Amino acid sequence: MKFDGLIRLLGRLTLILFVALTANLILAFYYEEAILPFAIPAILNLIAHLFLQQKTKNKAPTPFKKKEAYLTVSIAWFLMATIGALPYVISQEIPSLVDAWFESVSGFTTTGSSILTDIEILPKSLLFWRSLTHWIGGIGIILLVIIIMPGAKLNNYSIFSLESSVREKIHPRIRSVGFRLLIIYVLLTVSEILLLLLGNMNLYESVCHAFGTVSTGGFSPKNTSIIAYSPYIQYVISIFMILGGTNFIVHYYILHRQFDKVRKNEELRFYLKTILISTIFITVFLVLKTDRSIEKSFRDAFFQVSSIVTCTGFASDDYLLWPGAASVVIFILLFAGGSTGSTSGGIKMARHLLAMKSIQNHIRSQIHPNAVYVLKLNNKIVSSSDSNAVIAYIYWYLLAFVVGSVMVISTGVDIVTSTSGIATAMGGIGPGFGTIGPVSNFAHLPDLAKLILALFMILGRLEIYTVVVILSASFWKK
């Protein structure tokens, strides 16, 4: 493998983090808070950027090979998480290295799990950094690197597809694709900020919540997440969580008034049906089994289903107190995931849909053995190799879930907390069940359990195969 591309990309990565840390430094100065937690890592990133840039100076960019792409995207996420932990440690607001790394990984992977027991006592600049890591991680740091990287000559979609699962080309050049998706991402963020301001949320909280919503991250600067906010605010955030979990190619089609392509998108229909059916099911149980009004039952169900399906993790109510059947639905939805090409995590709707169609075709073939059934998605034929890859991915995902659960249980954590913890870490969701519910946190878990969960956050964000491939012996052979 050639490492010039890796060095070049890490150089751009350190530049992005330098800009982000500098923005927080300015905010800390405005709020008259400590600036060293941001100044020190900002300087370190600038030095690293200049050093890495010097290493590739006067060297012509070369296209990434698949091995190099796998390695680069993995190292980038680990480097991001490590640098992102520095402000927490330097400020001594999170003095534990394990806790700081956990919080940083959770931020950049847009998971939303937290070890903070009292969020509101932290400096505003540090909470803003926490939310900003969501926003950067949401669009994908590798995508941002590609956008600002002049002359990179990336003539394939290796890194791009690894990060965001976008397989459908809008434009023949990847930089053009990146710019278009970034513009959509910014438009969604600004739109939500304005709508939250109309609901009397202050500017600071509006920006932080918009960062956490559009990125489907879930960090809130409030201890009670979204519970204390008005119904209007909860509906706005619900809608934007759904938009964040929608394939950004769909957003592109909507902006360009290509509504036929939107209507033909089977994954979008399946995604919206899943949210609607789950919401109705839970609403009925809340109306029948609790003293909530119909509107309150619908709002709580709609918000929480949207939050879990899109892997955001915001909370408008404690679903652990809901009737058993409603809680079971929420647990099942931990394995759903949003759309491919969105900021959400999880298995993804397209994979579930293809798996269901494969099972349906298999049943039909048993009834009519001489008939030929073709697997299609969005009116396009899916090859048997792609279909097998989807089934294999779901298998690997569930296997990783079982292995991770056993690992966390072995640290002394109870079964419910362990299994839901791994499910929420791999899906990038945030809250779970047991002692890590929507109104709880991860602070009480053993350090080893936190490290395992953080690693599974990265594993889920990289969609498993990236890490599995790197850990295989054949990857390192010539």
C-alpha positions in Angstrom: 0.0 0.0 0.0 1.0 3.6 -0.6 0.5 5.9 2.3 0.7 9.3 0.4 -3.1 9.4 0.1 -3.6 8.6 3.8 -1.1 11.3 4.8 -2.8 13.8 2.5 -6.3 13.1 3.8 -5.2 13.2 7.5 -3.6 16.5 6.7 -6.9 17.9 5.5 -8.7 16.2 8.5 -6.4 18.1 11.0 -7.2 21.3 9.1 -11.0 20.8 9.5 -10.6 20.0 13.2 -8.4 23.1 13.6 -11.1 25.3 12.1 -13.8 23.7 14.3 -11.7 24.1 17.5 -10.9 27.7 16.6 -14.7 28.4 16.2 -15.2 27.0 19.7 -12.3 29.1 21.0 -14.0 32.2 19.7 -17.2 31.1 21.4 -15.4 30.5 24.7 -13.9 34.0 24.5 -17.4 35.4 23.9 -18.8 33.6 26.9 -15.7 34.5 29.0 -14.9 30.8 29.5 -11.6 29.0 29.5 -9.9 29.1 26.0 -7.1 26.7 26.7 -9.2 23.6 26.2 -9.7 24.7 22.6 -6.5 26.7 22.0 -4.1 23.8 22.8 -5.7 21.2 20.5 -6.2 23.8 17.8 -2.5 24.6 17.8 -1.6 20.9 17.9 -3.9 20.3 14.9 -2.4 23.2 13.0 1.2 21.9 13.6 0.1 18.4 12.5 -1.6 19.8 9.4 1.5 21.8 8.4 3.8 18.8 9.0 1.5 16.4 7.0 1.1 18.9 4.2 4.9 19.2 3.9 5.2 15.4 3.6 3.0 15.4 0.5 4.3 18.7 -1.0 5.1 18.4 -4.7 3.7 14.9 -4.9 1.0 14.2 -7.4 -2.2 12.8 -5.9 -2.8 9.2 -6.9 -6.2 7.4 -6.9 -7.0 5.3 -3.8 -6.9 1.6 -4.0 -9.5 -0.3 -2.0 -7.1 -1.4 0.8 -5.9 2.2 1.2 -9.5 3.4 1.4 -10.4 0.9 4.1 -7.3 1.9 6.2 -7.7 5.6 5.7 -11.4 5.8 6.7 -10.7 3.7 9.8 -7.7 5.7 11.0 -9.6 9.0 10.3 -12.4 8.0 12.7 -10.0 7.0 15.5 -7.9 10.1 15.0 -11.0 12.3 15.1 -12.3 10.7 18.3 -8.9 11.1 20.0 -8.5 14.8 19.1 -12.1 15.4 20.0 -11.5 14.2 23.5 -8.8 16.7 24.3 -11.1 19.7 25.1 -12.9 17.5 27.7 -9.7 16.4 29.4 -7.9 19.7 29.3 -10.8 21.5 30.8 -11.0 18.8 33.5 -14.8 18.7 33.0 -14.3 15.1 32.0 -11.0 14.2 33.6 -11.1 10.5 32.9 -9.5 9.6 29.6 -11.9 6.7 29.0 -14.9 8.9 29.7 -13.6 11.7 27.5 -12.9 9.3 24.6 -16.3 7.7 25.0 -18.0 11.1 24.8 -15.9 12.1 21.8 -16.5 8.8 19.9 -20.2 9.1 20.7 -20.2 12.6 19.3 -18.4 12.0 16.0 -20.2 8.7 15.3 -23.5 10.6 16.0 -24.4 8.0 18.6 -25.5 10.3 21.4 -24.7 8.1 24.3 -23.2 10.2 27.2 -21.4 9.7 30.5 -22.4 13.2 31.7 -24.6 13.1 34.8 -25.3 16.9 34.8 -24.9 18.3 31.4 -26.0 21.9 32.2 -23.1 22.6 34.5 -20.6 22.4 31.7 -19.3 25.6 30.0 -21.4 26.6 26.9 -18.4 26.4 24.7 -17.7 22.8 25.7 -21.4 21.8 25.1 -21.2 23.5 21.7 -18.1 21.5 20.9 -20.0 18.4 21.9 -22.8 19.2 19.5 -20.4 20.3 16.7 -18.8 16.9 16.8 -22.2 15.6 15.9 -22.6 18.0 13.0 -19.1 17.1 11.6 -19.6 13.4 12.0 -23.1 13.6 10.5 -22.0 14.6 7.0 -19.0 12.5 7.3 -15.5 13.7 7.9 -14.2 11.9 4.9 -16.8 13.6 2.7 -15.6 17.0 4.0 -12.0 16.1 3.3 -12.8 15.1 -0.3 -14.7 18.4 -0.8 -11.9 20.7 0.3 -9.1 18.6 -1.2 -8.1 20.3 -4.5 -6.8 18.0 -7.2 -7.2 14.8 -5.2 -8.0 12.8 -8.3 -10.2 10.4 -6.5 -11.7 8.7 -9.6 -13.7 6.1 -7.7 -16.3 5.9 -4.9 -14.3 3.8 -2.5 -14.0 6.2 0.4 -17.3 7.9 -0.3 -19.3 4.7 -0.3 -17.6 3.5 2.8 -18.6 6.5 4.7 -22.1 7.4 3.6 -23.3 4.4 1.6 -24.3 6.6 -1.3 -24.1 4.4 -4.4 -26.2 6.4 -6.8 -24.4 9.0 -8.8 -26.0 12.4 -9.0 -23.0 13.8 -11.0 -20.1 12.1 -12.5 -17.5 13.8 -10.3 -17.4 13.0 -6.6 -16.5 16.5 -5.5 -19.6 17.8 -7.2 -21.6 15.1 -5.4 -20.0 16.2 -2.1 -20.8 19.9 -2.6 -24.4 19.2 -3.4 -24.9 17.0 -0.4 -23.1 19.5 1.9 -25.4 22.3 0.6 -28.5 20.2 1.4 -27.0 19.4 4.9 -26.5 23.1 5.6 -29.9 24.1 4.3 -31.6 21.5 6.6 -29.6 22.8 9.5 -30.4 26.5 8.9 -34.1 25.7 8.3 -34.4 23.9 11.6 -32.6 26.6 13.5 -35.1 29.2 12.1 -38.1 27.0 13.0 -36.8 26.4 16.5 -36.3 30.1 17.0 -39.9 30.6 16.0 -40.8 28.3 18.9 -39.1 30.6 21.3 -36.0 28.5 21.7 -32.9 30.7 22.1 -30.3 30.8 19.4 -27.6 28.8 21.3 -30.0 25.9 22.1 -31.5 26.1 18.6 -28.1 25.7 16.9 -27.0 22.8 19.3 -30.3 21.0 18.8 -30.2 21.5 15.0 -26.7 20.0 15.0 -27.9 17.0 16.9 -31.1 16.6 14.8 -29.9 16.9 11.2 -26.9 14.7 12.0 -29.2 12.3 13.8 -26.9 12.5 16.8 -29.0 13.3 19.8 -26.8 15.4 22.1 -28.7 18.1 23.9 -27.4 20.9 26.1 -30.3 20.1 28.5 -30.3 17.4 31.1 -33.9 16.5 30.2 -33.2 16.4 26.4 -36.4 17.5 24.6 -38.8 16.6 27.4 -39.3 20.1 28.8 -39.9 21.8 25.4 -43.2 22.7 23.9 -45.2 20.4 21.6 -44.3 22.7 18.7 -40.6 22.2 19.3 -41.1 18.4 19.6 -42.9 18.2 16.3 -40.3 20.3 14.5 -37.5 18.1 15.8 -39.4 14.9 15.0 -39.8 16.1 11.4 -36.2 17.0 11.0 -35.0 13.7 12.5 -37.0 12.0 9.8 -35.4 14.3 7.2 -32.0 13.6 8.6 -32.7 9.9 8.3 -33.8 10.2 4.7 -31.4 9.4 1.8 -29.8 12.7 0.8 -30.2 11.7 -2.8 -34.0 12.0 -2.2 -33.5 15.5 -0.9 -31.5 16.3 -4.0 -34.3 15.1 -6.2 -36.9 17.1 -4.3 -34.8 20.3 -4.7 -34.6 19.7 -8.4 -38.3 18.8 -8.6 -37.7 15.3 -9.8 -40.7 14.0 -8.0 -41.1 10.9 -10.1 -37.8 9.6 -8.8 -39.0 10.4 -5.2 -42.2 8.5 -5.7 -40.4 5.5 -7.2 -38.0 5.2 -4.2 -39.1 2.0 -2.5 -36.7 2.5 0.5 -38.3 5.9 1.2 -41.8 4.4 1.2 -40.7 1.5 3.4 -38.9 3.9 5.8 -42.0 6.2 6.2 -44.4 3.2 6.5 -42.2 1.8 9.3 -42.4 5.1 11.2 -46.1 5.5 10.6 -47.1 1.9 11.6 -44.9 1.9 14.7 -46.3 5.3 15.7 -49.9 4.2 15.4 -49.2 0.9 17.2 -47.6 2.7 20.2 -50.2 5.5 20.2 -53.0 3.0 20.6 -51.3 1.3 23.6 -50.5 4.7 25.2 -54.1 5.8 24.8 -55.5 2.5 26.2 -53.0 1.8 29.0 -52.1 5.4 30.2 -53.9 8.5 31.1 -52.4 10.5 28.2 -54.6 12.4 25.8 -54.8 11.2 22.2 -52.6 14.1 21.0 -50.0 13.6 23.8 -49.9 9.8 23.1 -49.4 10.4 19.4 -46.8 13.1 19.9 -44.8 10.9 22.4 -45.0 7.9 20.1 -44.2 9.8 16.9 -41.2 11.6 18.5 -39.7 8.5 20.1 -40.3 6.3 17.0 -38.7 8.9 14.8 -35.8 9.2 17.3 -35.1 5.5 17.4 -35.6 4.6 13.8 -33.4 7.5 12.6 -30.8 6.6 15.3 -31.0 10.1 16.8 -31.6 9.3 20.4 -33.4 12.5 21.6 -36.0 11.8 24.3 -39.4 13.5 24.8 -40.5 10.9 27.4 -39.2 7.9 29.3 -40.2 5.0 27.2 -39.1 2.6 29.9 -42.3 3.5 31.8 -44.5 2.7 28.8 -46.7 -0.4 28.5 -44.7 -3.5 27.8 -45.8 -4.0 24.2 -44.8 -0.4 23.3 -41.4 -0.8 24.9 -40.9 -4.1 22.9 -41.5 -2.1 19.7 -38.9 0.4 20.7 -36.4 -2.3 21.4 -37.1 -3.9 18.0 -36.6 -0.6 16.3 -33.1 -0.4 17.7 -32.2 -2.7 14.8 -34.0 -0.8 12.1 -31.8 2.1 11.0 -32.6 4.9 8.7 -32.1 5.2 4.9 -28.9 4.5 3.1 -27.1 7.7 2.1 -28.4 9.5 5.3 -26.7 10.6 8.5 -28.4 7.7 10.4 -26.8 4.4 11.4 -28.1 0.9 11.9 -28.7 -1.9 9.4 -30.6 0.6 7.1 -34.0 0.3 5.5 -32.8 -0.8 2.1 -31.1 -3.9 3.5 -34.2 -4.8 5.5 -36.4 -4.4 2.4 -34.1 -6.4 0.2 -33.9 -9.2 2.8 -37.7 -9.3 3.0 -38.0 -9.4 -0.8 -35.4 -12.2 -0.9 -37.4 -14.3 1.6 -40.6 -13.6 -0.3 -39.0 -14.8 -3.6 -37.7 -17.9 -1.9 -41.2 -18.8 -0.6 -42.7 -18.2 -4.0 -40.0 -20.4 -5.6 -40.9 -23.2 -3.2 -44.6 -22.9 -4.3 -43.8 -22.5 -8.0 -40.4 -24.1 -8.6 -40.4 -23.5 -12.4 -41.0 -19.8 -12.1 -38.2 -17.2 -12.3 -38.4 -14.4 -9.8 -36.2 -11.3 -10.2 -35.2 -9.2 -7.2 -35.7 -5.5 -7.8 -35.2 -2.3 -5.8 -36.5 1.0 -7.2 -37.3 -0.9 -10.5 -33.7 -1.9 -10.8 -32.6 -5.5 -10.8 -30.5 -6.5 -7.9 -27.8 -9.1 -8.7 -27.6 -12.3 -6.7 -24.2 -11.2 -5.5 -25.6 -7.9 -4.1 -28.5 -9.8 -2.6 -26.1 -12.2 -0.9 -24.0 -9.3 0.3 -27.1 -7.8 2.0 -27.9 -11.0 3.8 -24.3 -11.5 4.8 -24.2 -8.0 6.2 -27.3 -8.6 8.3 -25.7 -11.8 9.5 -22.4 -10.1 10.4 -24.4 -7.3 12.2 -26.3 -9.7 14.4 -23.2 -11.8 15.0 -21.3 -8.7 16.1 -24.3 -7.8 18.3 -24.2 -11.2 20.1 -20.4 -11.0 20.5 -20.5 -7.4 21.8 -23.3 -8.2 24.2 -21.3 -11.1 25.7 -18.2 -8.9 26.0 -20.2 -6.2 27.9 -21.9 -8.8 30.1 -18.5 -10.2 31.0 -17.6 -6.9 32.6 -20.4 -7.4 35.2 -23.1 -5.4 33.5 -26.7 -6.9 33.5 -28.1 -8.6 30.4 -30.7 -6.0 29.5 -28.3 -3.1 29.8 -25.5 -5.0 27.9 -27.7 -6.1 25.0 -29.4 -2.8 24.5 -26.1 -1.0 25.0 -24.4 -2.8 22.1 -27.6 -2.4 20.0 -27.6 1.3 20.6 -23.9 1.7 20.1 -23.8 -0.2 16.8 -26.9 1.6 15.5 -25.6 5.0 16.6 -28.8 5.6 18.6 -27.8 6.7 22.1 -30.2 5.6 24.9 -31.0 1.9 25.5 -32.8 -0.1 28.1 -32.0 -1.2 31.7 -29.8 1.3 33.4 -29.0 3.3 30.3 -32.6 4.5 29.4 -33.6 7.8 27.9 -33.3 9.7 31.2 -30.2 7.9 32.4 -26.5 7.9 31.2 -23.5 5.6 30.8 -21.4 7.1 33.6 -21.9 4.1 36.0 -20.6 1.5 33.6 -17.1 0.0 34.1 -14.4 1.6 32.1 -13.9 -1.6 30.1 -17.6 -1.7 29.2 -17.3 2.0 28.0 -14.3 1.1 25.8 -16.1 -1.8 24.3 -19.2 0.3 23.6 -17.1 3.0 22.1 -15.4 0.6 19.8 -18.7 -0.8 18.7 -19.9 2.7 17.9 -17.0 3.0 15.4 -17.7 -0.5 14.2 -21.3 0.4 13.5 -20.4 3.7 11.9 -17.9 2.0 9.5 -20.6 -0.6 8.7 -18.7 -3.6 10.1 -17.0 -4.8 6.9 -14.3 -2.0 7.0 -13.1 -3.2 10.4 -13.5 -6.9 9.7 -11.5 -6.5 6.5 -8.7 -4.6 8.3 -8.5 -7.2 11.0 -8.2 -10.1 8.6 -4.7 -11.5 8.0 -5.1 -11.4 4.2 -5.5 -7.6 4.3 -1.9 -7.2 5.3 -0.5 -9.6 2.7 0.8 -8.4 -0.6 
